[in-house]
Amino acid sequence: MAEERQDGRPDDAKQTARKAALDYHEFPKPGKLEIRATKPLANGRDLARAYSPGVAEACLEIKADPATASRYTSRGNLVAVVTNGTAVLGLGNIGALASKPVMEGKAVLFKKFANIDCFDIELNESDPVKLAEIVCALEPTFGAINLEDIKAPDCFIVEQLCREKMNIPVFHDDQHGTAIVVGAAATNALHVAGKRFDSIKVVSTGGGAAGIACLEMLVKLGVKRENVWLCDLDGLVYNGRTSQMTPQKEAFAQGSAPATLDDVIGGADLFLGLSGPGVLTPAMVAKMAKDPIVFALANPTPEILPDEVRSIAPGAIIATGRSDFPNQVNNVLCFPFIFRGALDVGATTINKEMELACIEGIAALARATTSAEAAAAYRGERLTFGPDYLIPKPFDPRLIGVVASAVARAAMETGVATRPIADLDAYRAKLDGSVFKSALIMRPVFEAARQATRRIIFAEGEDERVLRAANAMLEEMTDKPILIGRPEVIAMRAERAGLPIRPDRDFEIVNPESDHRYRDYWQTYHQLMERRGITPDVARAVLRTNATAIGAIAVHRGDADSLICGTFGQYLWHLNYVRQVLARDGLRPHGALSLMIQEDGPLFVADTHVNAVPTPEQIAETVCGAVRHVRRFGVTPKVALCSHSNFGNLDSDSGRRMRAALELLDAREANFDYEGEMSADAALDPELRARIFPNSRMEGAANVLVFAYTDAANTARNMLKMRAGGLEVGPILMGMGNRAHIVTPSITARGLLNMSAIAGTPVAHYS
């Protein structure tokens, strides 16, 4: 039966959302998890290694040295999410079985945000001591334990017993995860408010596991225990109270007489609610300190709605547990990354110092410039540090590098790491590489770019992606961005995006509407093009309206070193103006190269844009240009000349041109591996190639595919990107001496940053 609204009609929206949620869990296969093998099991040899007799070798190694379990099994990257279902989200004691969707969801979050494998374990055991015994018995299987949704005070008992008996991290996320995120939000809220932990009054509602842990964390951060007032359903927790008391509550007892929340809220700087809806009233907010901090974290309905708070205190700083209000206190900001750091150093526990490091990392990240990836995931939201942005968003990909490395460092400094990391900077770079797929392969390019300062001019300077790339350049590189666009538009869009950069202060602007170089630019363009039908009037019009032509002229005149254009518009349109202005002195575009980063490594594809049907000479040029660029990424090139024909078996146009290009490369005595003509599957599958052509001169899989038509190359590029999860770096325009690169409209801000590093590399690095 459909639920009824207050007006008596079915709430269709709620029913639709309910069905969508159920369908999400049921289709295309039930549940949110599956198990996949990490090693091949395709033949008898694989079976002998995976199981008997080969598996015995790994068993004996672990028996001799238990620490090697992290080398030969998945234990070092495996977490158990354990519950008995007695305090599930806002659902209460629904039992172990009904809690399974939540625990599966937790496992998915571990995998998504930190690439940690996870088993959900739901146990029918209500006795906390027996529950702890079961969990302790799981130690040989897991590298860490995440306790979840166990009611208070049982959760305190279970965690304490497990921590005492187990030599791996045990972390009750409802307590400590919530406390860490609250600690980060409170750190930044006080930063905004200009207050200090040691001078504020805190009033809290909710004496459960999360509430107590948050108060303990605030004390660790500097709040004086005598300035904390805890209330629950029976009112103030005071000395001598007997009803609904626990040792954890007693630690925060204040006074010796009963009192209500209304009695103690006066002058409070921070309200911390982990209780239920409507607990805090507007009248109570009026009694708090000026511009109060209100953390109303009850779910799904907070203790007070943000609009009610602001009606009384317009300057209030507010956080909730909901995603439809600013400052959502969400444990996913913490638990994947604290476990990532703990697992990677083989920590035996998660201690106070690791928790504080996690807080510092989360809080500092919110104060930094928002990442382009987070901005894209939360399009339309203003992600600028301040009252409405105290903590980063869960989809900020920088969290893993910042938080996990901080946690690892703290574990090592406090002596609980059994596998210390020698180079934490390299470790953080590796973590960043796990979410920024281009990070590792781009590293040598960025290092080369930092050896010189080049001026990179962006044609579409008003585009938010360009603004984010320019901001990142200023933070990470020595290159100087130059933006073509209207200063007032650029300033407005930078501010709207939460970026600190501003025109003329942080980077140079070329304003098409009024730039002091306009006369010089149009006259230069006219001189270059006057015998190709361009009149002075046309030159004036082009240099007022065409940002690509403006950027090309800037590079031609020496006002910039390299042009990046193409964030909108058709590739060949931009190429026309690059050719007109910059294809001189032996420079001419002879191909576009796209680097496609895949799970199993990089694959380069050419020519994706320039020569629709390249001649053998153009194919040979494309091959040689691709090889120079591939080597810049630290990759040894293996080039396949791709065609429908396999080693002469078809007399096709593409086969003939590829065979002719092969002869040209042979004549040049090229010093790299190349082979052709062959189909793409033969290029990528050495065993197939060996059957077709046993005497092939190239060993292993090709990593550079050069096609006979741009249609084929572009199709391969787009298929790899859209259906195979490939991440593109490029296209890289070859043959122009690094003076211009034309991107495509689908490029991201990080893609533009990558291209700026490529453009920022001196030409000497190309040879």
C-alpha positions in Angstrom: 0.0 0.0 0.0 1.3 3.4 -0.9 2.2 5.7 2.0 -0.2 8.5 2.7 0.7 12.2 2.8 -0.9 14.6 5.1 -3.5 15.4 2.4 -4.4 11.8 2.1 -2.8 11.1 -1.3 0.0 8.6 -1.8 3.5 9.9 -1.6 4.5 8.8 -5.1 8.0 10.4 -4.9 8.8 8.4 -1.8 7.5 5.2 -3.4 9.6 5.9 -6.5 12.7 6.4 -4.4 12.0 3.3 -2.4 11.6 1.2 -5.5 14.8 2.7 -7.0 16.7 1.8 -3.9 15.4 -1.8 -3.9 16.2 -2.2 -7.6 19.7 -0.9 -7.0 20.2 -3.7 -4.5 18.6 -6.4 -6.6 19.7 -5.9 -10.1 21.6 -6.9 -12.2 22.5 -9.4 -9.5 21.6 -9.4 -5.8 23.7 -7.5 -3.3 26.6 -5.0 -3.7 29.6 -7.3 -3.5 31.2 -10.2 -5.3 34.6 -12.0 -5.1 37.0 -11.9 -8.0 40.3 -13.7 -8.4 43.5 -11.6 -8.6 45.5 -14.3 -10.4 44.8 -16.2 -13.6 43.4 -19.7 -13.4 43.3 -20.7 -17.0 45.2 -24.0 -17.2 46.8 -26.8 -15.3 49.9 -24.8 -14.5 47.9 -22.1 -12.9 45.9 -24.6 -10.9 49.0 -26.3 -9.6 50.3 -22.9 -8.4 47.0 -21.7 -6.9 46.2 -24.9 -5.1 48.0 -28.2 -4.7 51.0 -28.6 -4.8 52.2 -24.9 -5.2 50.1 -23.5 -2.5 52.1 -25.4 0.1 55.1 -23.2 -0.5 53.2 -20.1 0.6 51.9 -22.0 3.6 55.3 -23.0 4.7 56.7 -19.5 4.3 53.9 -18.1 6.5 54.4 -20.9 9.1 58.1 -20.0 9.3 57.4 -16.2 9.4 53.8 -15.1 10.1 54.6 -11.6 8.9 54.9 -12.9 5.3 51.1 -13.5 5.3 50.9 -9.9 4.0 53.1 -10.9 1.0 51.5 -14.2 0.0 47.9 -13.6 0.9 45.3 -10.8 0.8 45.3 -10.4 4.6 47.4 -7.2 4.5 44.6 -5.5 2.5 41.6 -7.2 4.0 39.2 -5.7 6.6 36.3 -7.3 8.3 33.2 -5.1 8.9 31.6 -6.8 12.0 28.2 -6.2 13.5 25.4 -7.9 15.5 22.8 -5.4 14.1 21.8 -4.0 17.5 22.2 -0.3 16.5 21.9 0.1 12.7 22.0 3.6 11.3 18.7 5.2 12.3 16.9 1.8 12.3 17.9 0.6 15.8 18.1 -3.1 16.7 17.0 -4.8 13.5 19.2 -7.9 13.9 22.2 -9.2 12.2 20.6 -10.4 9.0 18.7 -7.2 8.3 21.9 -5.2 8.8 23.6 -7.0 5.9 22.8 -4.4 3.3 24.4 -1.7 5.4 27.6 -3.8 6.0 27.8 -4.6 2.3 27.6 -0.9 1.7 30.4 -0.2 4.1 32.5 -2.8 2.3 31.8 -1.0 -1.0 32.9 2.3 0.5 36.2 0.7 1.6 36.8 -0.5 -1.9 35.7 2.6 -3.7 37.6 5.2 -1.6 40.7 3.3 -0.5 40.9 0.1 -2.6 40.7 -2.0 0.5 39.1 -5.4 0.2 36.4 -6.1 2.8 34.2 -8.9 4.1 31.0 -8.1 5.9 30.4 -10.4 8.9 27.0 -10.3 10.6 26.8 -12.3 13.8 23.8 -13.5 15.8 25.4 -12.7 19.2 24.0 -10.2 21.7 26.4 -11.0 24.5 29.3 -8.4 24.2 31.9 -10.7 25.7 31.0 -13.6 23.5 30.9 -11.3 20.5 34.4 -10.1 21.3 35.6 -13.7 21.5 34.2 -14.4 18.0 35.9 -11.3 16.6 39.2 -12.1 18.2 39.1 -15.6 16.6 39.0 -13.9 13.2 42.5 -12.4 13.6 44.3 -14.9 11.3 42.0 -13.9 8.4 42.1 -10.1 8.5 44.5 -7.2 8.6 42.1 -5.0 10.6 38.6 -5.0 12.1 35.9 -2.4 11.7 33.2 -2.8 14.4 29.9 -1.3 13.2 26.4 -0.7 14.5 26.8 -2.3 17.9 24.6 -0.7 20.6 26.1 1.2 23.6 27.4 0.3 26.1 28.1 -3.1 24.5 30.3 -1.6 21.8 32.7 -0.2 24.4 33.1 -3.6 25.9 33.6 -5.4 22.6 36.1 -2.8 21.4 38.1 -2.9 24.6 38.3 -6.7 24.8 39.3 -6.9 21.1 42.0 -4.2 21.4 43.4 -6.0 24.4 43.6 -9.4 22.8 44.3 -8.6 19.1 47.5 -7.5 17.4 45.8 -5.8 14.5 43.8 -2.5 14.4 40.3 -2.6 15.9 38.2 0.5 15.2 34.6 1.1 16.1 33.7 3.5 13.4 30.4 4.7 15.0 32.6 6.0 17.8 35.9 7.0 16.4 35.0 7.7 12.8 32.3 10.1 13.8 34.6 11.7 16.4 37.3 12.2 13.9 35.1 13.9 11.4 33.4 16.0 14.1 36.9 16.9 15.3 37.9 18.1 11.8 34.7 20.1 11.4 35.0 21.6 14.9 38.7 22.6 14.2 37.7 24.5 11.1 34.5 25.9 12.7 36.6 27.4 15.4 39.0 28.7 12.8 36.2 30.5 11.1 34.7 31.8 14.3 38.1 32.9 15.7 37.8 30.8 18.8 39.9 28.2 20.6 39.2 24.8 21.9 40.4 25.6 25.4 38.0 28.5 25.9 34.7 27.2 24.5 31.6 25.9 26.3 30.3 22.7 24.8 26.7 21.3 25.3 25.9 17.9 23.9 22.9 15.7 23.6 23.2 12.0 23.2 25.2 9.7 25.6 25.6 6.9 23.1 28.8 5.6 21.6 29.2 8.3 19.0 28.3 11.1 21.4 30.8 10.0 24.1 33.5 9.4 21.5 33.0 12.9 20.1 33.3 14.5 23.5 36.4 12.5 24.3 37.9 13.7 21.0 37.1 17.3 21.7 38.8 17.0 25.1 41.9 15.6 23.2 41.8 18.6 21.0 41.9 21.0 24.0 38.3 21.4 25.3 38.3 21.5 29.1 36.3 18.7 30.5 34.7 21.0 33.0 33.4 23.1 30.1 31.4 20.1 28.7 27.7 19.6 29.6 26.2 16.3 28.5 22.5 15.7 28.3 20.4 12.7 27.4 16.8 11.6 27.5 16.8 12.0 31.3 18.4 15.5 31.2 21.7 16.6 32.4 24.3 14.0 33.3 25.2 15.0 36.8 27.1 13.6 39.7 25.0 11.2 41.7 22.5 10.4 38.9 21.5 6.8 38.8 19.1 6.5 35.9 20.5 5.4 32.5 24.1 5.9 33.6 27.3 4.3 32.3 30.9 4.8 33.2 31.4 6.6 30.0 28.7 9.1 30.9 29.9 9.5 34.4 33.2 10.9 33.0 31.3 14.0 31.9 29.0 14.4 34.9 28.5 18.1 35.9 27.0 19.5 39.0 24.9 17.6 41.6 21.4 18.4 40.7 19.0 17.6 37.8 18.7 20.0 35.0 17.4 20.2 31.4 19.1 21.1 28.1 17.3 24.4 28.3 18.9 25.0 31.7 22.5 24.5 30.6 22.5 25.8 27.0 23.1 29.4 27.9 26.3 30.8 26.7 27.3 27.6 24.8 29.7 28.2 21.9 29.2 24.7 20.5 26.1 22.5 20.5 26.8 18.9 19.6 23.8 16.8 18.9 23.8 13.0 18.3 20.3 12.3 19.6 17.0 12.9 17.8 14.8 15.4 16.0 13.5 18.6 17.6 15.8 18.3 20.7 17.2 21.8 20.2 14.7 24.6 19.9 15.1 28.1 18.4 14.6 29.5 21.9 17.6 27.5 23.1 19.7 28.8 20.2 18.9 32.3 21.3 20.5 31.6 24.6 23.8 30.4 23.0 26.8 32.6 22.5 26.9 35.0 19.6 27.3 33.3 16.2 27.1 29.8 17.7 28.4 26.6 16.3 25.5 24.1 15.9 26.3 20.5 15.0 22.9 18.9 14.7 23.9 15.4 13.5 20.9 13.2 14.2 19.7 11.3 11.1 17.6 11.5 9.2 16.1 14.5 10.9 18.5 16.7 12.9 18.0 18.1 16.3 17.2 21.4 14.6 17.0 22.4 11.0 19.5 24.9 9.7 16.9 27.4 8.6 15.5 27.5 12.2 19.0 28.2 13.5 19.6 31.0 11.1 16.3 32.6 11.8 17.6 33.2 15.3 21.4 33.4 14.7 22.2 34.5 11.1 25.9 34.1 11.7 25.7 30.6 13.1 28.0 27.9 11.7 26.0 24.7 11.2 26.7 21.1 10.4 24.3 18.1 10.0 24.5 14.5 9.1 22.6 15.1 5.8 23.9 15.5 2.3 21.2 18.1 1.4 22.7 20.7 3.8 26.2 22.1 3.8 28.8 20.5 6.1 27.7 16.9 6.1 29.5 15.0 8.9 30.1 11.8 7.0 32.3 9.0 8.4 33.4 8.1 4.8 35.8 11.1 5.1 37.7 9.1 7.7 37.5 5.3 7.9 38.7 4.3 4.4 41.8 6.4 4.8 42.7 5.7 8.4 42.5 2.0 7.6 44.6 2.5 4.4 47.4 4.1 6.3 47.2 1.6 9.2 47.3 -1.4 6.8 50.1 -0.1 4.7 52.5 0.2 7.6 51.2 -3.0 9.3 50.0 -1.1 12.4 49.1 -3.2 15.4 46.5 -0.6 16.6 44.9 2.7 15.8 46.0 5.1 18.5 45.2 8.6 19.5 48.1 10.1 17.5 46.8 8.4 14.3 43.3 9.7 14.9 44.6 13.3 15.5 46.7 13.0 12.3 43.5 12.1 10.5 41.7 15.1 11.9 44.5 17.4 10.9 44.6 16.1 7.4 40.9 16.4 6.8 40.7 19.9 8.3 43.7 21.1 6.3 42.3 19.7 3.0 39.1 21.7 3.5 41.2 24.9 3.9 43.0 24.2 0.6 41.7 24.9 -2.9 38.9 22.5 -3.9 39.9 19.9 -6.4 38.4 19.9 -9.8 37.2 16.3 -9.3 35.3 17.3 -6.2 33.8 20.3 -8.0 32.7 18.1 -10.8 31.1 15.6 -8.5 29.2 18.4 -6.6 28.5 20.7 -9.5 26.4 23.7 -8.4 27.7 23.7 -4.8 30.1 26.4 -3.6 33.1 24.6 -2.3 35.1 27.5 -0.7 36.4 27.2 2.8 34.1 29.1 5.2 31.0 28.6 7.3 29.3 26.4 4.6 32.4 24.4 3.8 34.2 23.2 6.9 35.2 19.7 5.7 36.0 18.3 2.3 33.5 16.3 0.2 33.8 12.5 0.2 34.6 12.4 -3.5 37.6 14.7 -3.1 40.3 12.3 -4.5 43.1 14.0 -2.5 41.7 12.6 0.7 43.6 9.3 0.4 47.0 10.8 -0.2 46.6 13.5 2.5 44.9 11.4 5.2 46.4 8.0 4.8 50.0 9.3 4.6 49.4 11.4 7.7 48.1 8.3 9.5 51.0 6.2 8.4 53.5 8.8 9.6 51.8 8.9 13.0 51.8 5.1 13.3 55.6 5.1 12.5 56.4 7.9 14.9 54.5 6.2 17.8 56.1 2.8 17.2 53.0 0.8 16.2 54.1 0.2 12.6 55.5 -3.2 11.9 56.3 -2.4 8.3 57.6 1.2 8.3 57.6 3.1 5.0 61.1 4.5 4.1 59.9 7.2 1.7 56.6 8.8 2.8 56.7 11.3 -0.1 56.8 8.4 -2.6 54.1 6.6 -0.6 51.8 9.6 -0.9 52.6 9.9 -4.6 51.6 6.2 -5.0 48.3 6.8 -3.2 47.6 9.8 -5.4 48.4 7.6 -8.4 45.7 5.2 -7.3 43.0 7.8 -7.7 44.7 10.1 -10.2 45.3 7.5 -12.9 47.7 9.7 -14.8 49.8 10.7 -11.8 52.5 8.0 -12.0 53.1 8.0 -15.7 53.0 11.8 -15.8 55.7 12.1 -13.1 58.7 12.2 -15.4 56.9 14.8 -17.6 56.2 17.0 -14.6 59.8 16.7 -13.4 61.1 17.7 -16.8 58.7 20.6 -17.0 59.9 21.9 -13.6 63.4 22.3 -15.0 62.4 25.4 -16.9 59.7 28.1 -16.7 57.6 28.4 -19.8 54.7 30.6 -20.5 51.6 28.6 -21.4 48.7 30.5 -23.0 45.2 29.1 -22.8 42.9 30.1 -25.6 39.7 29.5 -23.6 40.7 31.3 -20.5 37.1 31.8 -19.2 36.4 28.1 -19.0 36.3 26.8 -15.4 38.4 23.8 -16.3 41.1 26.2 -17.6 40.9 28.2 -14.4 41.4 25.1 -12.2 44.3 24.0 -14.4 45.9 27.4 -14.1 45.5 27.4 -10.3 47.0 23.9 -10.2 49.9 25.1 -12.3 50.7 27.9 -9.9 50.6 25.4 -7.0 52.5 22.5 -8.5 54.7 23.8 -11.4 57.0 26.6 -12.3 55.2 27.4 -15.6 53.3 30.7 -15.9 49.7 30.6 -17.2 48.4 33.2 -19.6 44.7 33.3 -20.1 42.8 34.8 -23.0 39.5 36.2 -21.9 37.6 39.1 -20.2 39.1 39.9 -16.9 35.8 40.5 -15.1 34.4 37.2 -16.4 37.5 35.3 -15.3 37.5 36.9 -11.9 33.8 36.2 -11.4 34.1 32.5 -12.4 37.3 32.0 -10.3 35.5 33.3 -7.3 32.4 31.2 -8.0 34.6 28.1 -8.3 36.2 28.9 -5.0 39.7 29.5 -6.5 42.0 32.1 -4.9 43.6 33.2 -8.2 42.7 36.5 -9.8 43.6 38.1 -13.1 46.8 40.2 -13.4 47.7 39.4 -9.8 48.3 35.7 -10.3 48.5 35.4 -14.0 48.6 37.5 -17.2 45.5 38.2 -19.2 45.0 38.8 -22.9 41.7 40.6 -23.2 40.3 40.3 -26.7 38.1 43.4 -26.2 40.8 45.8 -25.1 44.5 44.7 -25.1 47.4 47.1 -25.7 48.9 44.6 -28.1 45.9 44.4 -30.3 47.3 46.5 -33.1 50.6 44.6 -33.2 48.7 41.3 -33.2 46.3 41.9 -36.0 49.1 43.5 -38.1 51.3 40.4 -37.5 48.4 38.1 -38.5 47.8 40.2 -41.6 51.5 40.1 -42.7 51.4 36.3 -42.3 48.2 35.8 -44.2 47.9 38.8 -46.7 48.8 36.5 -49.7 46.2 34.0 -48.6 43.2 36.3 -48.9 43.2 37.9 -45.5 42.5 41.7 -45.7 43.3 44.1 -42.9 39.6 44.2 -41.9 39.4 40.5 -41.7 42.6 40.4 -39.7 41.2 42.9 -37.2 38.0 40.9 -36.9 39.9 37.6 -36.4 42.2 39.1 -33.7 39.1 40.5 -31.8 37.1 37.3 -31.8 39.3 34.2 -32.4 41.1 33.2 -29.2 43.0 30.4 -30.9 44.4 32.8 -33.5 45.2 35.3 -30.7 47.1 32.6 -28.8 49.0 31.4 -31.9 50.1 35.0 -32.6 51.2 35.4 -29.0 53.4 32.3 -29.4 54.7 33.5 -32.8 55.7 36.9 -31.4 57.4 35.4 -28.4 54.8 36.6 -25.8 54.1 33.0 -24.9 56.0 29.7 -25.4 53.1 27.3 -26.0 49.4 27.4 -26.8 46.7 25.1 -25.5 43.3 25.3 -27.1 40.3 23.2 -28.0 38.2 22.9 -24.9 35.3 23.7 -27.2 34.9 23.5 -30.9 36.1 21.2 -33.6 39.7 20.0 -33.6 40.4 20.7 -37.3 39.0 24.3 -36.9 41.7 25.0 -34.2 44.3 23.2 -36.3 43.7 25.5 -39.2 44.8 28.6 -37.2 47.7 26.7 -35.6 48.9 25.8 -39.1 48.4 29.4 -40.5 50.5 31.0 -37.8 52.9 28.5 -36.3 53.6 26.0 -39.1 56.9 27.7 -40.2 60.6 27.2 -40.0 60.4 23.4 -40.5 57.5 23.0 -38.1 54.3 21.3 -39.3 51.7 19.1 -37.6 52.2 15.5 -38.7 50.0 13.7 -36.2 48.1 13.6 -32.9 49.0 11.1 -30.2 46.7 10.1 -27.4 48.0 8.3 -24.3 45.3 6.0 -23.0 46.0 4.9 -19.4 44.4 1.5 -18.6 44.4 -0.8 -15.6 47.2 -2.9 -17.2 49.3 0.0 -18.3 49.6 2.7 -20.9 48.6 2.4 -24.6 49.4 5.1 -27.1 47.2 5.7 -30.2 48.0 7.7 -33.3 47.1 9.5 -35.6 43.8 10.5 -34.0 43.1 13.8 -35.6 45.5 15.3 -38.2 45.8 13.3 -41.4 42.6 11.6 -42.4 44.3 9.2 -44.8 48.0 9.6 -44.2 50.6 8.8 -46.8 53.4 6.3 -46.1 55.7 9.3 -45.4 53.2 10.8 -43.0 52.8 7.4 -41.2 56.5 7.1 -40.8 56.7 10.7 -39.4 53.9 9.9 -37.0 55.7 6.7 -35.8 58.9 8.6 -35.2 57.1 11.5 -33.4 55.2 9.1 -31.3 58.4 7.3 -30.2 59.9 10.6 -29.1 56.9 11.4 -26.9 56.5 7.8 -25.6 60.1 7.9 -24.3 59.3 11.1 -22.4 56.9 9.1 -20.2 59.7 6.7 -19.3 58.1 4.0 -21.5 60.0 1.8 -24.0 58.1 2.1 -27.3 56.9 -1.0 -29.2 55.1 0.3 -32.3 52.5 -1.6 -34.3 51.5 -0.4 -37.7 47.8 -1.3 -37.7 45.7 -2.4 -40.6 43.0 -4.8 -41.5 45.7 -6.7 -43.3 48.1 -9.1 -41.4 51.6 -9.3 -42.8 50.5 -9.0 -46.4 47.5 -11.3 -46.4 45.2 -8.6 -47.9 45.9 -6.3 -50.8 44.1 -3.4 -49.1 44.8 0.3 -49.3 45.7 0.5 -45.6 47.9 -2.6 -46.0 49.8 -1.1 -48.9 50.4 2.2 -47.1 51.5 0.5 -44.0 53.9 -1.8 -45.8 55.4 1.3 -47.6 55.8 3.1 -44.2 57.5 0.0 -42.9 60.0 0.2 -45.7 60.7 3.8 -45.0 61.4 3.1 -41.3 63.7 0.2 -42.3 65.6 2.6 -44.6 66.0 5.1 -41.7 67.3 2.3 -39.5 65.0 3.3 -36.7 66.3 2.5 -33.3 63.1 1.2 -31.7 60.9 -1.8 -31.9 58.3 -1.7 -34.7 56.4 -4.2 -36.7 53.5 -4.4 -39.2 51.3 -4.3 -40.9 49.0 -6.2 -38.5 45.6 -6.1 -37.0 45.1 -4.6 -33.5 44.5 -7.9 -31.8 47.8 -9.3 -33.3 49.5 -6.2 -32.0 48.3 -6.6 -28.5 48.4 -10.5 -28.3 51.9 -11.8 -28.8 50.7 -15.4 -28.9 48.3 -14.7 -31.7 51.0 -12.8 -33.5 53.3 -15.8 -33.2 50.8 -18.1 -34.8 50.1 -15.7 -37.7 53.7 -14.6 -38.2 56.3 -16.7 -36.2 59.2 -14.6 -37.4 58.0 -11.2 -36.1 60.8 -9.0 -35.1 58.8 -7.5 -32.1 58.5 -9.4 -28.8 55.6 -8.8 -26.4 52.6 -6.7 -26.7 52.7 -3.4 -28.6 52.1 -0.2 -26.6 51.9 2.2 -29.6 49.2 1.6 -32.2 49.5 3.7 -35.4 46.5 3.5 -37.6 46.1 4.0 -41.4 43.1 6.3 -40.9 42.2 8.9 -38.3 38.7 7.4 -38.2 40.2 4.1 -37.0 42.5 5.8 -34.5 39.9 8.1 -33.2 37.4 5.2 -32.8 40.0 3.2 -30.9 40.7 6.1 -28.7 37.1 6.8 -27.9 36.3 3.1 -27.3 39.2 2.7 -24.9 38.0 5.9 -23.1 34.2 5.2 -22.9 33.9 1.5 -22.6 37.3 0.2 -21.3 37.8 2.8 -18.6 40.8 4.4 -20.2 42.0 7.8 -19.1 43.3 10.0 -21.9 46.3 12.2 -21.7 46.3 14.3 -24.9 45.9 14.6 -27.7 49.5 15.6 -28.1 50.1 17.6 -31.3 53.3 16.2 -32.9 55.6 18.1 -35.3 55.0 21.6 -33.8 58.1 21.7 -31.6 55.8 21.9 -28.5 54.5 25.3 -29.6 50.8 24.3 -29.7 48.5 21.5 -28.5 44.9 21.1 -29.3 42.8 19.2 -26.8 39.2 18.0 -27.2 36.0 19.3 -25.5 35.8 16.3 -23.2 39.0 17.1 -21.4 39.0 17.6 -17.7 40.8 20.2 -15.5 43.4 17.5 -14.6 43.7 16.7 -18.3 44.5 20.3 -19.0 47.1 20.3 -16.2 48.7 17.2 -17.7 48.8 19.0 -21.1 50.3 22.1 -19.5 53.2 19.9 -18.2 53.7 18.5 -21.7 53.6 21.9 -23.1 55.9 23.2 -20.4 58.7 20.8 -21.3 61.5 22.5 -23.2 61.9 21.2 -26.8 65.3 19.7 -25.9 63.5 17.0 -24.0 61.7 15.8 -27.1 64.8 14.6 -29.0 
